[in-house]
């Protein structure tokens, strides 16, 4: 049961807030310009003093930064001037501010975020970074690293309909307004939906373009199908209970991620895609085998990317601190012990985290699950969309009859070691992609020569392989080996089909 004040009518002041924020330049750029780089960085680290000093002569924008980002108590008159045309009384009435008679302070978080197309304002509950707060069960999480990583991993190609599962503060739904004609946002808490509606209103998104529905998982949308599904579900791997709805699903261990992977294809239109965050347990076997069990055998192209792995102790400690627990406290220690015991009893050695990208087809399922621990160029969304197009192309074409080229920016790396009097000896040759995920593949001498012979207007692949064997005096190359090499390089965008 929530003890937070109701925000059900928050959207009623959204238009006025938009006017005030534009007038005072309470935008991502405006805040950076006032604070400067050093104080802005301090804001990101949760250090209020440098920010407060930078706001001293900041006028109305400085008041809004102190009020809404630092959680300071500010004089009523200063707040009234900064929020005009919204009155302090109305802001208190809808649950945005608290007024104790001595001053005004924020009851919720209201901040601008720039997705790359200008500032958008988002409403969420206070995160405790600037002042101590109690995290309630229906706490609405703000824009964190997980939501930003999903946002960057979502392709922004125009779509007709988009479903946002577990919308929270509405960050994915509001981002989707830049490329989706209609958005449906669902969540299990009315508080999340109220903040999402307020976010839609303050960002001047036509209300008929966004539908909100309360309920768990896909329940609120019945048998509807969508062009794209985006989901940052409560995927925390833990006990089958709910203490915080933004992280806990009530399903055991990685059951939330399993449910999303198994169910999402049923709600995709033909050719529709999904971008989801997910976690999975690692129990000694290959994590890929576990995730593969979640993907239907037919009708899905799936790309599963593991970005990170945490040991149980790190994982539990991180999430408990995220919820505001002091791990030295006996109650927190008891919770940590119970959580770790549950993971230990299940044989969990680690927890993987990453992305699941899906595309609905009418063909046998194609699944690639792989690690991507290397640094890569964000955003990942365009790469995911391109990967799924490459998979569709591979299904429809005979590689031996096609022409290819090596992607621009790819580089060849040769690794050699000194072997004594004989000098340098090559021990490895790798082809590197120079952009996007920056994949790297090890190839042999024949593979290197094969890639050198690829031309989009030249010979087809089988002809290049035949000519290479003749030129080197070697036995004919096995077409299966050649095709397997090129398929892997096409999947990773290192080799590009002609005309694609």
C-alpha positions as CSV (number, residue, x, y, z in Angstrom):
1,X,0.0,0.0,0.0
2,X,1.5,3.4,-1.0
3,X,2.0,6.1,1.6
4,X,2.9,8.6,-1.1
5,X,0.6,11.4,-2.0
6,X,-1.7,10.9,-5.0
7,X,-0.6,12.3,-8.3
8,X,-3.8,11.3,-10.2
9,X,-4.5,15.0,-11.2
10,X,-0.9,15.8,-12.1
11,X,-1.6,16.1,-15.8
12,X,-4.0,19.0,-15.0
13,X,-1.1,21.4,-14.5
14,X,1.1,20.0,-17.2
15,X,0.4,22.8,-19.8
16,X,1.2,25.5,-17.3
17,X,4.4,23.7,-16.2
18,X,5.5,23.5,-19.8
19,X,5.0,27.2,-20.2
20,X,7.0,27.9,-17.0
21,X,9.8,25.5,-18.0
22,X,10.2,27.0,-21.4
23,X,10.1,30.6,-20.0
24,X,12.8,29.8,-17.4
25,X,14.8,27.5,-19.8
26,X,14.4,24.6,-17.4
27,X,15.7,22.3,-20.1
28,X,18.6,19.9,-20.4
29,X,20.7,22.5,-22.2
30,X,19.5,25.4,-20.0
31,X,20.6,23.5,-16.8
32,X,24.0,22.7,-18.3
33,X,24.5,26.3,-19.4
34,X,23.7,27.7,-15.9
35,X,25.6,25.1,-13.9
36,X,28.6,24.7,-16.1
37,X,30.4,21.3,-16.6
38,X,31.8,20.8,-13.1
39,X,28.6,21.5,-11.2
40,X,26.6,19.6,-13.7
41,X,28.8,16.6,-13.2
42,X,28.4,17.0,-9.5
43,X,24.6,16.9,-10.0
44,X,25.0,13.6,-11.7
45,X,27.1,12.3,-8.8
46,X,24.5,13.3,-6.2
47,X,26.6,16.1,-4.7
48,X,24.3,19.0,-4.0
49,X,26.8,21.7,-2.6
50,X,28.5,22.6,-5.9
51,X,25.1,22.7,-7.6
52,X,23.7,24.9,-4.9
53,X,26.6,27.3,-5.2
54,X,26.2,27.5,-9.0
55,X,22.5,28.3,-8.5
56,X,23.1,31.2,-6.1
57,X,22.7,33.9,-8.9
58,X,20.7,31.7,-11.2
59,X,17.4,33.5,-11.0
60,X,14.2,31.5,-11.5
61,X,16.0,28.7,-13.3
62,X,18.3,28.4,-10.2
63,X,15.2,28.2,-8.0
64,X,13.8,25.3,-10.1
65,X,17.0,23.4,-10.1
66,X,17.2,23.7,-6.3
67,X,13.6,22.9,-5.9
68,X,13.2,20.0,-8.3
69,X,16.7,18.5,-8.7
70,X,18.3,19.1,-5.3
71,X,15.1,18.7,-3.2
72,X,15.8,21.9,-1.3
73,X,13.1,23.8,0.7
74,X,12.7,27.1,-1.1
75,X,10.8,30.3,-0.2
76,X,7.1,30.3,-1.4
77,X,7.5,33.6,-3.2
78,X,10.5,32.4,-5.2
79,X,8.7,29.2,-6.2
80,X,5.5,31.0,-7.1
81,X,7.5,33.3,-9.5
82,X,9.4,30.4,-11.1
83,X,6.3,28.3,-11.7
84,X,4.0,31.0,-13.0
85,X,1.4,30.5,-14.4
86,X,1.0,27.4,-12.1
87,X,0.2,28.4,-8.6
88,X,2.0,26.9,-5.6
89,X,-1.4,25.8,-4.2
90,X,-2.3,23.9,-7.4
91,X,1.2,22.3,-7.5
92,X,0.6,21.1,-3.9
93,X,-2.9,20.0,-4.6
94,X,-1.8,17.6,-7.4
95,X,1.0,16.1,-5.4
96,X,4.0,17.8,-7.1
97,X,5.0,20.0,-4.1
98,X,4.8,20.0,-0.3
99,X,4.3,23.2,1.7
100,X,4.8,23.0,5.4
101,X,4.3,26.8,6.0
102,X,8.0,27.5,6.3
103,X,8.8,26.8,2.6
104,X,8.1,24.6,-0.4
105,X,9.9,21.5,-1.5
106,X,9.4,18.9,-4.2
107,X,7.2,15.9,-3.5
108,X,8.2,14.2,-6.8
109,X,11.0,14.4,-9.3
110,X,10.4,16.6,-12.4
111,X,13.3,16.9,-14.8
112,X,14.2,17.4,-18.4
113,X,15.9,14.7,-20.5
114,X,17.3,15.1,-24.0
115,X,16.8,12.0,-26.2
116,X,18.6,13.6,-29.0
117,X,15.7,15.6,-30.3
118,X,15.4,18.3,-27.7
119,X,14.3,18.3,-24.1
120,X,11.4,16.1,-22.8
121,X,10.2,16.4,-19.2
122,X,9.5,13.4,-17.1
123,X,7.8,12.9,-13.8
124,X,8.8,10.2,-11.3
125,X,9.2,9.7,-7.6
126,X,12.2,11.1,-5.7
127,X,15.2,8.8,-5.9
128,X,16.8,9.6,-2.6
129,X,20.0,10.8,-4.2
130,X,19.7,14.3,-2.6
131,X,17.7,13.6,0.5
132,X,16.6,10.5,2.4
133,X,13.2,9.2,1.4
134,X,11.2,6.0,1.9
135,X,10.8,3.8,-1.1
136,X,7.2,2.7,-1.3
137,X,5.9,-0.5,-3.1
138,X,4.5,1.5,-6.0
139,X,7.6,3.7,-6.3
140,X,7.9,5.1,-9.8
141,X,11.5,4.9,-10.9
142,X,13.0,7.8,-12.8
143,X,15.3,7.7,-15.8
144,X,18.2,5.4,-14.8
145,X,20.9,3.7,-16.7
146,X,18.8,0.6,-17.6
147,X,16.0,2.7,-19.1
148,X,18.5,4.8,-21.0
149,X,20.3,1.7,-22.4
150,X,16.9,0.4,-23.6
151,X,16.1,3.7,-25.1
152,X,19.3,3.7,-27.1
153,X,18.8,0.0,-28.0
154,X,15.4,0.7,-29.6
155,X,15.3,1.4,-33.3
156,X,13.6,4.6,-34.2
157,X,12.3,3.6,-37.6
158,X,8.7,4.8,-38.1
159,X,6.0,2.3,-36.9
160,X,2.3,2.5,-36.7
161,X,1.7,1.0,-33.3
162,X,4.0,0.5,-30.3
163,X,3.4,-1.2,-27.0
164,X,5.4,-0.2,-23.9
165,X,5.2,-2.9,-21.2
166,X,5.9,-1.6,-17.7
167,X,6.0,2.0,-18.7
168,X,7.0,3.3,-15.2
169,X,7.6,7.1,-15.6
170,X,6.8,6.8,-19.3
171,X,10.3,7.4,-20.6
172,X,10.0,4.8,-23.4
173,X,6.5,5.8,-24.4
174,X,7.4,9.5,-24.6
175,X,10.6,8.7,-26.6
176,X,8.5,6.6,-28.9
177,X,6.3,9.6,-29.7
178,X,9.1,10.7,-32.1
179,X,8.6,7.7,-34.3
180,X,5.4,5.7,-33.5
181,X,2.0,6.9,-34.7
182,X,0.2,5.4,-31.7
183,X,1.6,4.2,-28.3
184,X,0.0,1.9,-25.7
185,X,1.6,2.1,-22.3
186,X,0.8,-0.4,-19.6
187,X,1.8,-0.7,-15.9
188,X,0.5,-2.4,-12.8
189,X,0.4,0.8,-10.8
190,X,-2.0,3.7,-11.2
191,X,0.7,6.0,-9.9
192,X,3.0,5.1,-12.9
193,X,0.1,5.7,-15.4
194,X,-0.7,9.0,-13.8
195,X,2.9,10.2,-14.2
196,X,2.9,8.9,-17.8
197,X,-0.2,10.8,-18.6
198,X,1.4,13.9,-17.1
199,X,4.5,13.3,-19.2
200,X,2.4,13.0,-22.3
201,X,0.7,16.3,-21.5
202,X,3.7,18.3,-20.6
203,X,5.5,17.3,-23.8
204,X,2.6,18.4,-25.9
205,X,1.9,15.0,-27.3
206,X,-1.6,14.7,-28.7
207,X,-3.5,12.7,-26.1
208,X,-5.2,10.5,-28.8
209,X,-1.8,9.2,-29.7
210,X,-1.2,7.6,-26.4
211,X,-3.4,5.0,-24.6
212,X,-2.6,3.9,-21.0
213,X,-3.9,0.7,-19.4
214,X,-3.4,-0.8,-16.0
215,X,-2.6,-4.4,-15.6
216,X,0.2,-7.0,-15.6
217,X,2.3,-8.0,-18.6
218,X,0.2,-8.3,-21.7
219,X,-3.1,-8.6,-19.9
220,X,-4.4,-5.1,-20.7
221,X,-4.0,-5.4,-24.5
222,X,-5.9,-8.7,-25.0
223,X,-5.3,-10.2,-28.4
224,X,-3.9,-7.0,-30.0
225,X,-0.8,-7.1,-32.1
226,X,1.8,-4.3,-32.5
227,X,4.5,-3.2,-34.9
228,X,6.9,-2.9,-32.0
229,X,7.1,-3.9,-28.4
230,X,9.5,-2.3,-26.0
231,X,9.8,-3.5,-22.4
232,X,11.9,-2.7,-19.3
233,X,10.1,-5.2,-17.1
234,X,10.7,-5.9,-13.4
235,X,13.3,-8.4,-14.3
236,X,15.3,-8.6,-11.1
237,X,16.4,-12.2,-10.3
238,X,15.3,-13.0,-6.8
239,X,12.6,-14.3,-4.5
240,X,9.0,-14.9,-5.8
241,X,7.7,-11.9,-3.9
242,X,7.1,-8.2,-4.5
243,X,8.5,-5.4,-2.3
244,X,9.0,-2.9,-5.0
245,X,6.9,-3.1,-8.2
246,X,9.5,-1.4,-10.4
247,X,12.0,-4.2,-9.9
248,X,10.1,-7.3,-8.5
249,X,7.8,-9.4,-10.7
250,X,6.6,-11.9,-8.1
251,X,8.0,-14.6,-10.4
252,X,10.8,-16.8,-9.2
253,X,14.4,-16.0,-10.3
254,X,14.4,-15.1,-14.0
255,X,10.8,-15.9,-14.6
256,X,9.9,-12.4,-15.7
257,X,12.4,-12.4,-18.5
258,X,11.3,-15.9,-19.5
259,X,7.6,-14.8,-19.6
260,X,8.4,-11.8,-21.8
261,X,10.5,-13.9,-24.3
262,X,7.9,-16.6,-24.6
263,X,4.9,-14.3,-24.8
264,X,6.0,-11.2,-26.8
265,X,6.0,-12.9,-30.2
266,X,2.3,-13.5,-29.8
267,X,1.7,-9.8,-29.6
268,X,3.7,-8.8,-32.7
269,X,2.3,-8.1,-36.1
270,X,3.9,-10.0,-39.0
271,X,7.3,-8.4,-39.4
272,X,6.9,-6.6,-36.0
273,X,9.8,-6.3,-33.7
274,X,10.5,-6.2,-30.0
275,X,13.3,-4.6,-27.9
276,X,13.5,-5.8,-24.3
277,X,15.8,-5.7,-21.3
278,X,16.2,-9.1,-19.7
279,X,18.2,-11.1,-17.1
280,X,19.0,-14.8,-16.8
281,X,20.5,-17.1,-14.3
282,X,23.9,-18.7,-14.9
283,X,24.0,-22.1,-13.3
284,X,27.2,-23.7,-14.6
285,X,25.8,-24.6,-18.1
286,X,26.0,-22.3,-21.1
287,X,23.6,-19.4,-20.5
288,X,22.7,-19.4,-24.1
289,X,21.1,-22.8,-23.7
290,X,18.8,-21.5,-21.0
291,X,17.7,-18.4,-23.0
292,X,17.2,-20.5,-26.1
293,X,14.6,-22.5,-24.2
294,X,12.5,-19.3,-23.9
295,X,12.3,-18.6,-27.6
296,X,9.6,-20.3,-29.6
297,X,10.8,-22.9,-32.2
298,X,8.9,-21.3,-35.0
299,X,8.1,-17.8,-36.2
300,X,10.8,-15.7,-34.5
301,X,14.2,-14.2,-35.5
302,X,15.9,-13.5,-32.2
303,X,19.1,-11.8,-31.2
304,X,20.1,-12.1,-27.6
305,X,23.0,-10.0,-26.4
306,X,24.6,-10.5,-23.0
307,X,26.3,-7.2,-21.9
308,X,27.3,-8.0,-18.3
309,X,27.5,-10.7,-15.6
310,X,27.3,-10.2,-11.9
311,X,28.1,-12.6,-9.1
312,X,25.2,-13.2,-6.6
313,X,26.8,-11.1,-3.8
314,X,27.4,-8.1,-6.1
315,X,23.9,-8.4,-7.6
316,X,22.0,-8.6,-4.3
317,X,24.0,-5.8,-2.7
318,X,23.5,-3.5,-5.7
319,X,19.7,-4.0,-5.8
320,X,19.4,-3.6,-2.0
321,X,21.3,-0.3,-2.1
322,X,19.2,0.8,-5.0
323,X,16.1,0.4,-2.8
324,X,17.7,2.6,-0.2
325,X,18.8,-0.1,2.3
326,X,21.8,0.3,4.5
327,X,23.6,-3.0,4.2
328,X,24.9,-2.6,7.8
329,X,21.4,-2.6,9.1
330,X,20.2,-5.9,10.6
331,X,17.0,-6.0,8.6
332,X,18.9,-5.4,5.4
333,X,21.4,-8.1,6.3
334,X,18.6,-10.5,6.9
335,X,17.0,-9.7,3.6
336,X,20.4,-10.1,1.8
337,X,21.0,-13.5,3.5
338,X,17.5,-14.7,2.5
339,X,18.1,-13.6,-1.1
340,X,21.5,-15.1,-1.4
341,X,20.3,-18.4,0.2
342,X,17.6,-18.6,-2.4
343,X,20.1,-18.1,-5.3
344,X,22.4,-20.6,-3.7
345,X,19.6,-23.2,-3.3
346,X,18.8,-22.8,-7.0
347,X,22.5,-23.3,-8.0
348,X,22.8,-19.8,-9.4
349,X,26.5,-18.9,-9.9
350,X,25.9,-15.6,-11.7
351,X,23.3,-13.3,-13.3
352,X,23.5,-12.2,-16.9
353,X,22.0,-9.0,-18.1
354,X,21.4,-7.8,-21.6
355,X,19.0,-7.2,-24.5
356,X,16.6,-9.4,-26.4
357,X,15.6,-8.3,-29.9
358,X,12.8,-10.2,-31.7
359,X,11.1,-10.1,-35.1
360,X,8.0,-12.1,-35.9
361,X,8.2,-14.2,-39.1
362,X,6.4,-17.2,-40.6
363,X,9.6,-19.2,-40.8
364,X,11.5,-21.5,-38.5
365,X,13.1,-19.6,-35.7
366,X,16.6,-18.2,-36.2
367,X,18.3,-17.5,-32.8
368,X,21.7,-16.0,-32.1
369,X,22.7,-15.6,-28.4
370,X,26.1,-14.1,-27.8
371,X,28.2,-11.9,-25.5
372,X,29.0,-8.3,-26.3
373,X,31.4,-7.4,-23.6
374,X,33.5,-5.1,-25.8
375,X,33.0,-1.3,-26.0
376,X,30.6,-0.4,-28.8
377,X,29.2,2.7,-30.5
378,X,25.8,3.7,-29.1
379,X,23.0,3.8,-30.0
380,X,22.5,0.0,-30.5
381,X,19.0,0.4,-31.9
382,X,20.0,0.9,-35.5
383,X,22.3,-2.1,-35.3
384,X,19.5,-4.3,-33.9
385,X,17.3,-3.3,-36.8
386,X,20.1,-3.9,-39.3
387,X,20.9,-7.3,-37.7
388,X,17.3,-8.5,-38.2
389,X,17.3,-7.3,-41.8
390,X,20.5,-9.2,-42.4
391,X,19.0,-12.4,-40.9
392,X,16.0,-12.1,-43.2
393,X,18.3,-11.6,-46.2
394,X,20.4,-14.7,-45.3
395,X,17.2,-16.8,-45.2
396,X,16.2,-15.7,-48.7
397,X,19.5,-16.0,-50.6
398,X,21.9,-18.7,-51.7
399,X,25.3,-17.3,-50.4
400,X,27.3,-19.0,-53.1
401,X,25.5,-17.1,-55.9
402,X,25.7,-13.7,-54.2
403,X,28.2,-10.9,-54.4
404,X,29.6,-9.2,-51.3
405,X,32.0,-6.5,-50.1
406,X,33.9,-5.9,-46.9
407,X,32.3,-3.1,-44.8
408,X,33.9,0.3,-45.0
409,X,36.1,0.9,-42.0
410,X,36.9,-2.8,-41.4
411,X,40.5,-3.4,-40.5
412,X,42.7,-6.5,-40.6
413,X,44.9,-7.2,-37.5
414,X,47.8,-9.6,-37.7
415,X,49.3,-10.9,-34.4
416,X,52.8,-12.3,-34.5
417,X,55.3,-13.5,-31.9
418,X,59.1,-13.8,-32.0
419,X,60.1,-17.5,-32.3
420,X,63.9,-17.1,-32.0
421,X,66.2,-17.0,-35.0
422,X,63.3,-17.5,-37.3
423,X,61.9,-14.1,-36.5
424,X,58.2,-13.3,-36.4
425,X,55.6,-16.0,-36.7
426,X,51.9,-15.1,-37.4
427,X,49.7,-16.6,-34.6
428,X,46.4,-15.0,-35.4
429,X,44.7,-12.8,-38.0
430,X,41.5,-11.0,-37.2
431,X,39.1,-8.9,-39.1
432,X,37.6,-6.0,-37.1
433,X,34.5,-4.0,-37.7
434,X,35.3,-0.4,-37.1
435,X,31.9,0.9,-36.1
436,X,28.7,-0.2,-34.2
437,X,29.4,-3.2,-32.0
438,X,33.0,-3.5,-33.2
439,X,32.8,-7.2,-33.7
440,X,36.1,-9.2,-34.3
441,X,36.4,-12.5,-36.2
442,X,39.5,-14.6,-36.4
443,X,40.3,-15.8,-39.9
444,X,43.0,-17.9,-41.6
445,X,45.2,-17.1,-44.6
446,X,42.7,-18.4,-47.1
447,X,39.9,-16.5,-45.4
448,X,41.9,-13.3,-45.6
449,X,42.5,-13.8,-49.3
450,X,38.8,-14.7,-49.8
451,X,37.7,-11.4,-48.3
452,X,40.2,-9.5,-50.4
453,X,38.6,-10.9,-53.5
454,X,35.0,-9.8,-52.7
455,X,33.6,-7.1,-54.9
456,X,30.0,-6.0,-55.1
457,X,30.3,-5.8,-58.9
458,X,32.7,-8.8,-59.2
459,X,32.5,-12.6,-59.0
460,X,29.9,-14.4,-56.9
461,X,31.1,-16.0,-53.7
462,X,31.6,-19.6,-55.1
463,X,33.4,-18.2,-58.1
464,X,35.8,-16.2,-55.8
465,X,36.5,-19.4,-53.7
466,X,37.1,-21.5,-56.9
467,X,39.5,-18.8,-58.3
468,X,41.3,-18.6,-55.0
469,X,41.9,-22.4,-54.9
470,X,43.3,-22.3,-58.4
471,X,45.6,-19.3,-57.7
472,X,47.1,-20.9,-54.6
473,X,47.3,-24.4,-55.9
474,X,45.3,-25.7,-53.0
475,X,42.5,-28.2,-52.9
476,X,39.0,-26.8,-53.7
477,X,37.6,-24.9,-50.7
478,X,34.7,-26.6,-49.0
479,X,31.6,-24.6,-49.9
480,X,30.1,-25.3,-46.5
481,X,33.1,-23.8,-44.8
482,X,33.2,-20.8,-47.1
483,X,29.4,-20.2,-46.6
484,X,29.7,-20.5,-42.8
485,X,32.5,-18.0,-42.7
486,X,30.6,-15.5,-44.8
487,X,27.3,-16.0,-43.0
488,X,29.0,-15.2,-39.6
489,X,30.6,-12.1,-41.1
490,X,27.3,-11.0,-42.7
491,X,25.4,-11.5,-39.4
492,X,27.9,-9.1,-37.7
493,X,27.9,-6.6,-40.5
494,X,31.6,-7.1,-41.4
495,X,30.7,-8.4,-44.9
496,X,27.9,-6.7,-46.7
497,X,25.7,-8.3,-49.5
498,X,25.7,-6.3,-52.7
499,X,22.7,-4.1,-53.0
500,X,21.8,-4.4,-49.3
